[in-house]
Amino acid sequence: MVNQIDEAQFLADLQQARETAIQTSMVEPRAIDASYDRSAHVIVVRLNNGAVFSFPPDIAQGLSHASHEDLAAVEITPSGTGLHWEKLDADFTVSGLLSGRFGTRAWMAKLQERWQSQQAS
């Protein structure tokens, strides 16, 4: 049996979804600007809350061997929740980057190994 809702319930659910989206957008960090700083060799991201963070592309899966021109072609997703590099087929969420996730679990494990071997040297 198909569950049907009436128009009033649909409109109430739609209003609740809109309110939730507004609340989320006020709390969740969103990118409002992203660029590649060639001299510092970092991706710089400016957030809607005024914060700015950066990361070296060498630690990000899909960006580590990219050209300066390709790194500069960073785009912000329409919602502001992600960064995208079309030519590199690379995507990252802002929340993931802020949490220190720069790729898959396997990629992150390799980064950890590399970092530990550098610390031991």
Contacts in CASP RR format, 6 or more apart in sequence:
PFRMAT RR
TARGET T0000
AUTHOR 0000-0000-0000
METHOD contacts of the structure
MODEL  1
MVNQIDEAQFLADLQQARETAIQTSMVEPRAIDASYDRSAHVIVVRLNNG
AVFSFPPDIAQGLSHASHEDLAAVEITPSGTGLHWEKLDADFTVSGLLSG
RFGTRAWMAKLQERWQSQQAS
5 13 0 8 1.000
28 81 0 8 1.000
28 95 0 8 1.000
29 47 0 8 1.000
29 48 0 8 1.000
29 49 0 8 1.000
29 51 0 8 1.000
29 94 0 8 1.000
29 95 0 8 1.000
29 98 0 8 1.000
30 47 0 8 1.000
30 48 0 8 1.000
30 79 0 8 1.000
30 80 0 8 1.000
30 81 0 8 1.000
30 94 0 8 1.000
31 45 0 8 1.000
31 46 0 8 1.000
31 47 0 8 1.000
31 48 0 8 1.000
31 76 0 8 1.000
31 77 0 8 1.000
31 80 0 8 1.000
31 81 0 8 1.000
31 82 0 8 1.000
31 83 0 8 1.000
31 94 0 8 1.000
32 46 0 8 1.000
32 47 0 8 1.000
32 48 0 8 1.000
32 76 0 8 1.000
32 80 0 8 1.000
33 44 0 8 1.000
33 45 0 8 1.000
33 46 0 8 1.000
33 76 0 8 1.000
34 43 0 8 1.000
34 44 0 8 1.000
34 45 0 8 1.000
34 46 0 8 1.000
34 74 0 8 1.000
34 75 0 8 1.000
34 76 0 8 1.000
34 83 0 8 1.000
35 43 0 8 1.000
35 44 0 8 1.000
35 72 0 8 1.000
35 74 0 8 1.000
36 42 0 8 1.000
36 43 0 8 1.000
36 44 0 8 1.000
36 57 0 8 1.000
36 68 0 8 1.000
36 71 0 8 1.000
36 72 0 8 1.000
36 74 0 8 1.000
37 43 0 8 1.000
37 44 0 8 1.000
37 54 0 8 1.000
38 68 0 8 1.000
38 72 0 8 1.000
40 54 0 8 1.000
41 56 0 8 1.000
41 57 0 8 1.000
41 58 0 8 1.000
42 54 0 8 1.000
42 55 0 8 1.000
42 56 0 8 1.000
42 57 0 8 1.000
43 54 0 8 1.000
43 55 0 8 1.000
43 56 0 8 1.000
43 57 0 8 1.000
43 60 0 8 1.000
43 63 0 8 1.000
43 71 0 8 1.000
43 74 0 8 1.000
43 83 0 8 1.000
44 52 0 8 1.000
44 53 0 8 1.000
44 54 0 8 1.000
45 52 0 8 1.000
45 53 0 8 1.000
45 54 0 8 1.000
45 83 0 8 1.000
45 94 0 8 1.000
45 97 0 8 1.000
46 52 0 8 1.000
47 53 0 8 1.000
47 94 0 8 1.000
53 97 0 8 1.000
53 98 0 8 1.000
55 97 0 8 1.000
55 102 0 8 1.000
57 63 0 8 1.000
57 64 0 8 1.000
57 66 0 8 1.000
57 71 0 8 1.000
58 64 0 8 1.000
59 102 0 8 1.000
59 111 0 8 1.000
60 90 0 8 1.000
60 92 0 8 1.000
60 102 0 8 1.000
60 103 0 8 1.000
61 90 0 8 1.000
61 102 0 8 1.000
61 103 0 8 1.000
61 104 0 8 1.000
61 107 0 8 1.000
62 85 0 8 1.000
62 88 0 8 1.000
62 89 0 8 1.000
62 90 0 8 1.000
63 71 0 8 1.000
63 85 0 8 1.000
63 88 0 8 1.000
63 90 0 8 1.000
66 85 0 8 1.000
66 88 0 8 1.000
70 85 0 8 1.000
70 87 0 8 1.000
70 88 0 8 1.000
71 85 0 8 1.000
73 85 0 8 1.000
73 86 0 8 1.000
73 87 0 8 1.000
74 83 0 8 1.000
74 84 0 8 1.000
74 85 0 8 1.000
75 83 0 8 1.000
75 84 0 8 1.000
75 85 0 8 1.000
75 86 0 8 1.000
76 82 0 8 1.000
76 83 0 8 1.000
76 84 0 8 1.000
77 83 0 8 1.000
77 84 0 8 1.000
80 94 0 8 1.000
81 93 0 8 1.000
81 94 0 8 1.000
81 95 0 8 1.000
82 91 0 8 1.000
82 92 0 8 1.000
82 93 0 8 1.000
82 94 0 8 1.000
83 91 0 8 1.000
83 92 0 8 1.000
83 94 0 8 1.000
83 97 0 8 1.000
84 90 0 8 1.000
84 91 0 8 1.000
85 91 0 8 1.000
92 101 0 8 1.000
92 102 0 8 1.000
92 103 0 8 1.000
93 101 0 8 1.000
101 108 0 8 1.000
102 108 0 8 1.000
102 111 0 8 1.000
END
